């Protein structure tokens, strides 16, 4: 009887079969957390966040916005674009046009020191924020967290979300 050498895939499968389980001890409340993340947002639940975003957009529209206001509106658009790509390309293109207007606004800030949206940019961003509000209201907390994770990882490199979570938890 000859023994055939195992290939790499067979060795990995054999190791997995005998490896100790790496599952975390689950809490009896875990199913409830999962269900809570999978439920849709209540319209009232996000009203405060929507009002905060719209008030920051008002500052941006009036030319009185600072970096934090601009970043908040831009991040809202970025997160909602990720969700829009999962839903419909038309929604994503509307948000993309608003992102281009925000980029022009940022470029303008470098020349005159203020965040100023031009008239077409104001319309595009206002429309995109309306779309963003509808996307947020129709999405689950889990879907929005996933979109936020994708944006943070795209901005700061793969794994940035995880590193940020660890820093906050510590």
C-alpha positions as CSV (number, residue, x, y, z in Angstrom):
1,X,0.0,0.0,0.0
2,X,1.4,3.4,-1.0
3,X,0.6,6.6,0.8
4,X,-0.1,9.5,-1.5
5,X,1.2,12.9,-0.4
6,X,-1.6,15.4,0.4
7,X,-1.8,18.6,-1.6
8,X,-2.1,22.0,0.1
9,X,-5.9,22.1,0.1
10,X,-6.1,18.6,1.7
11,X,-3.6,19.6,4.4
12,X,-5.7,22.7,5.2
13,X,-8.9,20.8,5.3
14,X,-7.3,18.2,7.7
15,X,-6.0,21.0,9.9
16,X,-9.4,22.7,10.1
17,X,-11.1,19.4,11.0
18,X,-8.9,19.0,14.0
19,X,-8.4,22.6,15.0
20,X,-10.1,23.9,18.1
21,X,-13.2,26.0,17.6
22,X,-12.5,29.8,17.5
23,X,-16.1,30.9,18.0
24,X,-16.8,33.5,20.7
25,X,-18.9,32.7,23.6
26,X,-22.3,34.2,22.7
27,X,-24.5,36.1,25.0
28,X,-28.1,35.0,25.4
29,X,-29.0,38.4,24.1
30,X,-27.1,38.0,20.8
31,X,-30.2,37.2,18.8
32,X,-31.9,40.3,20.1
33,X,-28.9,42.5,19.0
34,X,-29.0,40.9,15.6
35,X,-32.7,41.6,15.2
36,X,-32.3,45.2,16.4
37,X,-29.6,45.8,13.8
38,X,-31.8,44.3,11.0
39,X,-34.9,46.4,11.7
40,X,-35.6,49.5,9.7
41,X,-35.0,52.9,11.3
42,X,-38.0,54.6,12.8
43,X,-38.6,58.0,11.1
44,X,-38.3,59.7,14.4
45,X,-35.1,57.9,15.3
46,X,-33.1,59.7,12.6
47,X,-34.9,63.1,12.7
48,X,-32.2,64.5,15.0
49,X,-29.4,63.4,12.7
50,X,-31.2,64.7,9.6
51,X,-31.7,68.1,11.2
52,X,-28.1,68.3,12.2
53,X,-27.0,67.5,8.6
54,X,-29.5,70.0,7.2
55,X,-28.4,72.8,9.6
56,X,-24.8,72.2,8.6
57,X,-25.8,72.4,5.0
58,X,-27.6,75.7,5.7
59,X,-24.3,77.0,7.1
60,X,-22.5,75.8,4.0
61,X,-25.1,77.4,1.8
62,X,-24.7,80.7,3.6
63,X,-20.9,80.6,3.4
64,X,-20.5,80.4,7.2
65,X,-19.5,76.7,7.4
66,X,-16.2,75.6,8.9
67,X,-14.3,72.4,8.2
68,X,-16.4,70.2,10.5
69,X,-19.6,71.3,8.8
70,X,-18.2,70.6,5.4
71,X,-16.9,67.2,6.5
72,X,-20.2,66.2,8.0
73,X,-22.1,66.9,4.8
74,X,-19.5,65.3,2.7
75,X,-19.3,62.2,4.9
76,X,-23.1,61.9,4.8
77,X,-23.0,62.0,1.0
78,X,-20.2,59.4,0.9
79,X,-21.9,56.9,3.1
80,X,-25.2,57.3,1.3
81,X,-23.5,56.8,-2.1
82,X,-22.2,53.5,-0.9
83,X,-25.7,52.5,0.0
84,X,-27.1,53.9,-3.2
85,X,-24.7,51.8,-5.2
86,X,-26.3,48.8,-3.6
87,X,-29.8,50.0,-4.4
88,X,-29.9,51.8,-7.7
89,X,-27.4,53.4,-10.1
90,X,-29.6,56.4,-10.7
91,X,-29.5,57.3,-7.0
92,X,-25.7,56.9,-6.9
93,X,-25.3,59.2,-9.9
94,X,-27.3,61.9,-8.3
95,X,-25.1,61.7,-5.2
96,X,-22.0,61.6,-7.3
97,X,-22.9,64.9,-9.0
98,X,-23.4,66.4,-5.5
99,X,-20.0,65.1,-4.5
100,X,-18.4,66.8,-7.5
101,X,-20.1,70.0,-6.5
102,X,-18.7,69.6,-3.0
103,X,-15.2,69.0,-4.4
104,X,-15.5,72.3,-6.4
105,X,-16.6,74.0,-3.1
106,X,-13.5,72.6,-1.4
107,X,-11.3,73.8,-4.2
108,X,-12.9,77.3,-4.0
109,X,-12.1,77.4,-0.3
110,X,-8.4,77.1,-1.0
111,X,-8.6,80.2,-3.2
112,X,-10.9,82.5,-1.1
113,X,-10.9,81.0,2.3
114,X,-14.6,80.2,2.6
115,X,-16.8,77.3,1.6
116,X,-19.0,78.6,-1.2
117,X,-21.3,76.4,-3.3
118,X,-22.4,77.9,-6.6
119,X,-26.1,77.9,-7.6
120,X,-26.0,74.6,-9.5
121,X,-24.0,73.1,-6.7
122,X,-26.5,74.2,-4.1
123,X,-29.3,72.5,-6.1
124,X,-27.3,69.3,-6.6
125,X,-26.3,69.0,-2.9
126,X,-29.8,69.9,-1.6
127,X,-31.3,67.2,-3.9
128,X,-28.7,64.6,-2.9
129,X,-29.3,65.3,0.8
130,X,-33.0,64.6,0.2
131,X,-32.0,61.3,-1.5
132,X,-29.6,60.6,1.4
133,X,-32.4,61.2,3.9
134,X,-34.7,58.7,2.1
135,X,-31.8,56.1,1.9
136,X,-31.1,56.4,5.6
137,X,-34.7,56.1,6.6
138,X,-35.2,53.0,4.4
139,X,-31.9,51.3,5.5
140,X,-31.3,49.2,8.5
141,X,-28.7,50.2,11.1
142,X,-26.6,47.3,10.0
143,X,-26.6,48.4,6.3
144,X,-25.6,52.0,7.3
145,X,-22.8,50.7,9.6
146,X,-21.6,48.6,6.7
147,X,-21.6,51.6,4.3
148,X,-19.8,53.7,7.0
149,X,-17.2,51.0,7.4
150,X,-16.6,50.9,3.6
151,X,-16.1,54.7,3.5
152,X,-13.7,54.8,6.4
153,X,-11.7,51.9,5.0
154,X,-11.6,53.7,1.6
155,X,-10.4,56.9,3.2
156,X,-7.9,55.6,5.6
157,X,-6.9,52.2,4.3
158,X,-8.2,48.7,4.7
159,X,-8.8,47.8,8.3
160,X,-9.1,51.4,9.5
161,X,-12.6,50.8,10.8
162,X,-11.5,47.9,13.0
163,X,-8.6,50.0,14.3
164,X,-10.9,52.8,15.2
165,X,-13.3,50.5,16.9
166,X,-10.5,49.2,19.1
167,X,-9.3,52.7,20.0
168,X,-12.8,53.6,21.1
169,X,-13.3,50.4,23.0
170,X,-10.0,50.9,24.9
